[in-house]
């Protein structure tokens, strides 16, 4: 499979010993992103208390081509084992953003979790973007569901 090329720039605090984002298996949909902590944080890591949030640096900036986005998603292993996930999931990296890729993590577990330097903290899926046109109308077409909201389609 092939897709768009993503240009990646290492920022000053990126640890060159860390790999660039990569697909870990042949069938992986997302590339793993790693924490590239600032040098003064590397030894101790970032402590994430229960219900706490942290903006975790990757040390990387990217140029995602127009017509695509980077979707930042949680890693299921961190969520299952520690209750650590992303508070804005999926996060979106727009094609015109050139700042550092940061990962907003939240600890829903009961114990403090330490984010370690080089740890895989999220995955990024590159996805096509479709721009829709918006038209104001006086009335929407009817559907069977209508305005039924949460839980309106059944108990299960």
VMD Tcl script that draws the C-alpha trace (Angstrom):
set ca {
  {0.00 0.00 0.00}
  {1.11 3.53 -0.56}
  {-0.26 6.91 0.35}
  {0.85 10.50 0.60}
  {4.35 11.34 1.73}
  {4.47 13.07 5.12}
  {7.44 15.41 5.57}
  {8.66 15.29 9.19}
  {10.93 17.86 10.84}
  {12.74 17.13 14.09}
  {12.58 20.03 16.56}
  {15.41 21.02 18.92}
  {14.26 18.75 21.76}
  {13.62 15.70 19.56}
  {15.81 12.81 20.66}
  {17.56 11.51 17.50}
  {17.81 8.07 19.12}
  {14.02 7.74 18.77}
  {12.51 6.41 15.54}
  {10.25 8.55 13.40}
  {6.54 7.64 13.40}
  {6.12 4.24 11.78}
  {3.62 1.50 11.15}
  {4.54 -1.32 13.55}
  {2.90 -4.15 11.57}
  {2.00 -4.79 7.94}
  {-1.71 -4.34 8.67}
  {-1.49 -1.34 11.00}
  {-3.79 1.59 10.20}
  {-1.88 4.07 12.36}
  {1.72 5.10 12.87}
  {2.92 5.08 16.46}
  {3.89 8.42 17.98}
  {6.43 8.52 20.81}
  {6.98 10.92 23.68}
  {10.12 12.95 23.07}
  {10.40 14.69 26.40}
  {12.51 17.74 26.94}
  {15.99 16.89 28.27}
  {15.18 18.03 31.83}
  {12.10 15.71 31.92}
  {13.61 12.58 30.35}
  {14.91 10.89 33.49}
  {11.81 11.36 35.64}
  {9.12 11.30 32.92}
  {5.83 13.14 33.13}
  {3.64 12.16 36.09}
  {-0.02 11.91 35.12}
  {-2.19 11.66 38.27}
  {-5.62 10.07 38.28}
  {-7.97 12.33 36.28}
  {-5.00 14.51 35.32}
  {-4.16 15.75 31.83}
  {-0.83 16.47 30.18}
  {0.19 17.85 26.81}
  {2.99 15.47 25.80}
  {5.57 16.58 23.22}
  {6.68 14.41 20.31}
  {9.50 16.72 19.22}
  {8.19 16.56 15.65}
  {6.44 18.87 13.22}
  {4.86 17.58 10.02}
  {3.67 18.73 6.63}
  {0.56 16.73 5.86}
  {-0.41 17.23 2.21}
  {-3.56 19.20 1.32}
  {-6.58 16.93 1.11}
  {-5.44 14.86 4.11}
  {-5.45 15.10 7.91}
  {-3.61 13.32 10.69}
  {-6.01 11.76 13.20}
  {-4.38 11.31 16.62}
  {-5.90 8.32 18.41}
  {-5.32 6.50 21.70}
  {-3.29 3.32 22.02}
  {-5.57 0.53 23.18}
  {-2.91 -1.08 25.38}
  {-2.43 2.07 27.48}
  {-6.19 2.42 27.87}
  {-6.76 -1.23 28.80}
  {-3.83 -1.62 31.20}
  {-3.67 1.84 32.80}
  {-6.81 3.80 31.89}
  {-4.67 6.30 29.96}
  {-6.25 7.69 26.80}
  {-6.57 10.95 24.85}
  {-8.96 13.63 26.00}
  {-9.72 14.88 22.49}
  {-9.98 11.74 20.48}
  {-9.45 11.75 17.68}
  {-7.36 14.89 17.60}
  {-6.91 16.44 14.17}
  {-3.68 17.66 12.61}
  {-4.69 19.90 9.71}
  {-2.67 20.01 6.51}
  {-1.73 23.67 7.09}
  {-0.46 23.19 10.69}
  {3.32 23.32 11.05}
  {3.78 23.40 14.84}
  {4.86 20.59 17.11}
  {2.64 17.53 17.25}
  {1.51 17.37 20.88}
  {-0.62 14.62 22.40}
  {-3.23 15.57 25.02}
  {-3.31 12.60 27.37}
  {-5.68 11.95 30.28}
  {-5.46 9.37 33.05}
  {-8.85 7.81 33.77}
  {-7.23 5.17 35.96}
  {-6.99 5.21 39.75}
  {-3.20 5.44 40.02}
  {-0.62 7.95 38.81}
  {0.85 6.94 35.45}
  {4.34 7.99 34.38}
  {4.81 8.85 30.72}
  {8.34 7.79 29.91}
  {10.67 9.28 27.34}
  {10.43 7.31 24.08}
  {7.19 5.57 25.06}
  {4.61 4.99 22.34}
  {1.78 7.29 23.45}
  {-0.64 7.53 20.52}
  {-1.16 6.55 16.94}
  {-1.67 8.75 13.91}
  {-3.93 7.73 11.04}
  {-3.59 9.68 7.78}
  {-7.06 10.11 6.28}
  {-8.53 11.94 3.28}
  {-10.56 15.07 3.94}
  {-13.68 16.02 2.02}
  {-14.91 19.60 2.16}
  {-18.69 19.89 2.13}
  {-20.63 22.90 0.98}
  {-23.17 24.31 3.42}
  {-26.55 25.58 2.25}
  {-29.16 27.23 4.43}
  {-32.66 25.83 3.85}
  {-36.07 26.61 5.29}
  {-36.87 22.97 6.03}
  {-34.98 19.68 6.11}
  {-36.20 16.57 4.31}
  {-38.12 14.14 6.54}
  {-36.64 10.80 7.69}
  {-38.02 7.87 9.66}
  {-35.82 8.74 12.63}
  {-36.61 12.44 12.60}
  {-35.16 14.39 15.53}
  {-34.69 11.32 17.76}
  {-31.42 11.69 19.66}
  {-29.36 9.60 22.07}
  {-30.89 6.16 22.52}
  {-33.78 6.83 20.17}
  {-33.10 3.82 17.94}
  {-33.54 1.21 20.69}
  {-32.45 0.00 24.10}
  {-29.34 -1.86 22.90}
}
mol new
graphics top color blue
foreach p $ca { graphics top sphere $p radius 0.5 }
foreach p [lrange $ca 0 end-1] q [lrange $ca 1 end] { graphics top cylinder $p $q radius 0.2 }
display resetview
